[in-house]
Amino acid sequence: MGRKAQSQEIIDAGVMASGIKAHHDVLTLRKIDNAFADDLLTQIDVCIKLNDEQETLKAKLKEKTEEFEAAFANMLKKAGEARKIIKLDMPQSSWREFGIGDKR
């Protein structure tokens, strides 16, 4: 089986921290104590905060991608219009000057 999703790993780590706190008396023999559980909870909070920031950036990226794609489509439309006019009004020998490499 594959790796768990990050969100599931965060949830599982939270459950683990709760379990450590509930059974710290047995686990302190192996150096897993409340301080360890508190550190784990701190790391969970850091991961949640960073994940939230990452999701915000993903949303902004999606918005910018849509904005770019709309602008790019407009640019292609304008360039297409110019290409048609140039091909009609200019001799084929001068098309390269406009970045047009087509044949008629």
Secondary structure, 3 states (H helix, E strand, C coil): CCCCCHHHHHHHHHHHHHHHHHCHHHHHHHCCCHHHHHHHHHHHHHHHHHHHHHHHHHHHHHHHHHHHHHHHHHHHHHHHHHHHHHHHHCCHHHHHHHCCCCCC
